[in-house]
Amino acid sequence: MAEEMQETLATAAQLRPLIALLEDESPVVRNALRERFTAWLPHLPEMLQTSGVELSTEQEQQLEAILEPGRREALLAHWGQWHWMPQADQQLEEGLDQLCCHLNGWRTTRGELSRRLDSLAEAAMKECGRVDLYELSQWLFTPQRDQARLRGNGRHFYSSQNSNLIAVIESGLGNPISLCCIYRLVGQRFGLQIGGCNFPGHFLASVIYGGQRWLVDCYNRGRFMLAEDVARHHPAANPALADVVRRDAEVDQILLRCLRNLDEACERSGSEALRPLLRQLVLSLMGGCP
């Protein structure tokens, strides 16, 4: 206990004078702060908590700006790690976790998306026991007591937060692909096989249920639609569309679509700062580079 107390005091003694320098605009000082805080980044939220150091809103923003270059470099350096995971669901979760942690800010540590998905699965198990594909869709997307746990964000469809699955789970609002990814990754925790359909203009989940292929519109209350009916009766029906509804989207296609959605959201909102990073991630995916 005495050793832990000494470590906490030492951390606080290091942090406080550096935080006081956040307002200093000298390039030399800011470069030194960037180097020190970036080295601490994986443990910085815990260090602040254990030391009792509280940041003002302005200090949070200043620290975010100082850490941003290092966080971008870290994302680019680790981005390809999902390629080496053995299962498609693991690959998707790792890629989305990296992206969401970056979008969610420097206080968010790797694995946070997985912890949120674990909590959703635990809540479903507690309320319903083991669920099948249809029951999980109903639990997630069908209104209960006038509101669904997760629903389409029609009011702010092009918000960048719709591409941040951590924020989607917190707010309950997302776009078609983010909701489908949550459905898939929560389902995986129940041993359920859920794919994705790279449907033009509106991403859908894809499942085999009752011996037939169904498309699940997670954006619209988890509606189940027979894939063959969608392929036959959709206004844009053609042989290529029939092939799309029968084939599960690859992980790189899903991540690429997430990145492009996010880039469009940034373009519409005039938020240019993130777009160069998104382009680098897109180029990595399109080039098949790990």
C-alpha positions in Angstrom: 0.0 0.0 0.0 2.8 2.4 0.9 4.5 1.7 -2.5 1.3 2.3 -4.4 0.8 5.6 -2.5 4.4 6.7 -3.4 3.9 5.8 -7.0 0.6 7.8 -7.1 2.3 10.8 -5.6 5.2 10.5 -8.0 2.8 10.4 -11.0 0.9 13.4 -9.7 4.2 15.3 -9.2 5.1 14.5 -12.8 1.8 15.3 -14.3 0.8 18.6 -12.6 3.7 20.8 -13.9 3.4 19.4 -17.4 -0.4 20.0 -17.5 0.3 23.6 -16.3 2.4 24.0 -19.5 -0.4 23.0 -21.9 -1.2 26.7 -22.4 2.3 27.5 -23.5 2.4 28.0 -27.2 6.2 27.8 -27.6 7.0 25.1 -30.3 9.8 23.8 -28.2 7.6 23.3 -25.1 4.7 21.8 -27.2 7.1 19.3 -28.9 8.5 18.3 -25.5 4.9 17.9 -24.1 3.9 15.9 -27.2 6.8 13.5 -26.7 6.2 12.9 -23.0 2.4 12.6 -23.2 2.5 10.4 -26.3 4.9 8.0 -24.5 2.4 7.9 -21.6 -0.6 7.6 -23.8 -1.6 3.9 -23.2 -1.7 4.6 -19.5 -2.5 8.3 -19.4 -6.2 8.0 -18.4 -5.3 5.6 -15.5 -2.4 7.9 -14.5 -4.8 10.9 -14.3 -7.3 8.9 -12.3 -4.9 7.5 -9.8 -3.1 10.7 -9.3 -6.3 12.7 -8.7 -5.4 15.2 -11.4 -8.5 16.7 -13.0 -8.4 18.5 -16.4 -10.5 21.5 -17.3 -12.4 21.5 -20.6 -9.7 23.7 -22.1 -6.9 21.4 -20.9 -8.8 18.4 -22.3 -8.9 20.1 -25.7 -5.2 21.2 -25.5 -4.1 17.7 -24.6 -6.2 16.2 -27.4 -4.5 18.5 -29.9 -1.0 17.6 -28.6 -1.8 13.8 -28.7 -3.5 13.8 -32.1 -0.3 13.3 -34.2 0.9 10.4 -32.1 -2.6 8.8 -32.0 -2.8 9.0 -35.8 0.7 7.4 -36.2 -0.3 4.6 -33.8 -3.5 3.9 -35.7 -1.7 3.7 -39.0 1.0 1.5 -37.4 -1.5 -1.0 -35.9 -4.2 -0.8 -38.5 -3.2 -4.0 -40.4 -3.2 -6.2 -37.3 -6.7 -7.3 -37.9 -5.5 -9.1 -41.1 -3.7 -11.7 -39.1 -6.6 -12.8 -36.9 -8.0 -16.3 -37.7 -11.7 -15.6 -37.8 -13.6 -13.0 -39.8 -15.6 -11.8 -36.8 -12.4 -11.3 -34.9 -10.9 -9.3 -37.8 -14.0 -7.1 -38.0 -14.1 -6.4 -34.3 -10.4 -5.6 -34.2 -10.6 -3.2 -37.1 -13.7 -1.5 -35.8 -12.2 -1.3 -32.3 -9.1 0.5 -33.6 -11.2 2.9 -35.6 -13.7 3.6 -32.8 -11.0 4.1 -30.1 -9.4 6.8 -32.3 -12.8 8.5 -33.0 -13.8 8.3 -29.3 -10.8 10.3 -28.1 -7.5 9.8 -26.2 -9.2 8.6 -23.0 -10.6 5.5 -24.8 -8.3 2.5 -24.6 -8.0 -0.5 -27.0 -10.6 -3.2 -26.3 -13.3 -0.7 -25.3 -15.6 -1.7 -28.1 -15.2 -5.4 -27.1 -16.1 -4.5 -23.5 -19.3 -2.7 -24.7 -20.3 -5.6 -26.9 -19.7 -8.0 -24.0 -22.0 -5.9 -21.8 -24.8 -6.0 -24.5 -24.5 -9.8 -24.8 -24.6 -10.1 -21.0 -27.7 -8.0 -20.8 -29.4 -10.0 -23.5 -28.5 -13.3 -21.8 -29.8 -11.9 -18.4 -33.1 -10.8 -19.9 -33.8 -13.6 -22.5 -31.4 -16.4 -21.9 -29.8 -17.8 -25.1 -31.3 -16.2 -28.2 -31.6 -17.2 -31.8 -31.0 -14.9 -34.8 -34.5 -13.5 -34.9 -34.8 -13.1 -31.1 -31.6 -11.2 -30.9 -32.7 -8.9 -33.7 -35.9 -8.2 -31.8 -34.1 -7.6 -28.6 -31.8 -5.1 -30.1 -33.9 -3.3 -32.7 -37.7 -3.7 -31.9 -39.1 -1.0 -29.7 -39.9 -2.1 -26.1 -41.5 0.4 -23.8 -41.8 2.8 -26.8 -38.1 2.7 -27.6 -35.6 0.2 -29.1 -32.2 -0.3 -27.6 -30.7 0.6 -31.0 -32.3 2.4 -33.9 -31.6 4.3 -37.0 -30.4 7.9 -36.6 -32.7 9.4 -39.3 -32.5 12.9 -37.9 -28.7 13.0 -38.2 -28.0 10.3 -40.7 -24.7 11.8 -41.8 -23.3 12.4 -38.4 -19.7 11.1 -38.0 -20.8 9.6 -34.6 -22.9 7.0 -36.5 -19.6 5.4 -37.6 -18.3 5.2 -34.0 -19.8 2.0 -32.6 -18.9 3.0 -29.0 -20.9 6.2 -29.5 -23.7 4.2 -31.2 -24.0 1.8 -28.2 -24.0 4.8 -25.8 -26.6 6.8 -27.7 -28.6 4.0 -29.2 -28.5 5.7 -32.6 -26.5 4.6 -35.7 -26.5 4.1 -39.4 -27.3 0.9 -41.3 -23.8 -0.5 -41.3 -22.9 0.3 -37.7 -26.1 -1.3 -36.4 -25.5 -4.4 -38.6 -22.0 -4.7 -37.2 -23.2 -4.6 -33.6 -25.9 -7.2 -34.4 -23.2 -9.4 -35.9 -20.6 -9.1 -33.2 -23.1 -9.5 -30.3 -24.5 -12.5 -32.1 -21.1 -14.0 -32.4 -21.0 -14.1 -28.6 -24.0 -16.4 -28.7 -22.4 -18.6 -31.4 -24.7 -17.1 -34.1 -23.4 -16.7 -37.7 -24.3 -13.3 -39.1 -22.9 -11.9 -42.3 -23.2 -8.6 -44.1 -24.8 -7.8 -47.4 -23.1 -5.0 -49.3 -26.4 -3.8 -50.6 -26.1 -0.5 -52.6 -27.1 2.5 -50.5 -28.2 0.6 -47.5 -26.1 -2.1 -45.8 -28.0 -5.1 -44.5 -27.2 -8.1 -42.3 -27.4 -11.6 -43.8 -28.4 -14.8 -42.0 -29.5 -18.3 -42.7 -32.7 -18.9 -40.6 -35.1 -21.7 -41.0 -33.0 -23.1 -43.9 -33.4 -19.9 -46.0 -31.3 -16.8 -46.5 -32.7 -13.6 -45.0 -31.6 -10.0 -45.1 -32.0 -8.1 -41.8 -32.6 -4.4 -42.0 -31.1 -3.4 -38.6 -31.8 0.3 -39.4 -35.5 -0.4 -39.7 -36.4 -2.3 -36.5 -34.5 -5.5 -37.5 -36.9 -6.4 -40.2 -36.4 -9.8 -41.8 -36.7 -10.0 -45.6 -36.2 -13.1 -47.8 -33.1 -12.5 -49.8 -34.6 -13.9 -53.0 -37.6 -11.5 -52.7 -35.3 -8.5 -52.3 -33.3 -9.5 -55.3 -36.5 -10.1 -57.4 -38.7 -7.2 -56.4 -36.2 -4.3 -55.6 -36.6 -1.4 -58.1 -32.9 -1.9 -59.0 -33.2 -5.7 -59.5 -30.7 -7.1 -61.9 -28.4 -10.2 -62.1 -25.6 -8.3 -60.2 -28.0 -7.5 -57.4 -29.0 -11.1 -57.1 -25.4 -12.0 -56.7 -24.9 -9.3 -54.0 -27.7 -10.6 -51.8 -26.4 -14.2 -52.0 -22.8 -13.4 -51.1 -21.6 -12.2 -47.6 -19.5 -9.1 -47.7 -15.8 -9.6 -46.9 -14.3 -7.9 -43.8 -12.3 -5.5 -45.9 -15.4 -4.5 -47.8 -17.2 -3.7 -44.6 -14.4 -1.7 -43.2 -14.0 0.1 -46.5 -17.6 1.1 -46.5 -17.4 2.3 -42.9 -14.4 4.5 -43.8 -16.2 5.9 -46.8 -19.3 6.7 -44.8 -17.2 8.5 -42.2 -15.3 10.4 -45.0 -18.6 11.5 -46.4 -19.8 12.6 -43.0 -16.7 14.7 -42.5 -17.1 16.2 -46.0 -20.7 17.2 -45.3 -19.9 18.7 -42.0 -16.8 20.5 -43.2 -14.5 18.6 -40.8 -11.4 18.2 -42.9 -8.9 17.3 -40.2 -9.7 13.6 -40.2 -10.0 13.0 -43.9 -6.3 12.6 -44.7 -6.1 9.8 -42.2 -9.2 8.2 -43.6 -7.8 8.3 -47.1 -4.6 6.5 -45.9 -6.7 3.8 -44.2 -8.8 3.4 -47.4 -5.7 3.1 -49.6 -4.3 0.5 -47.3 -7.5 -1.6 -47.6 -7.8 -1.1 -51.4 -4.2 -2.1 -51.8 -4.6 -5.2 -49.7 -1.8 -4.0 -47.5 -1.6 -5.4 -43.9 
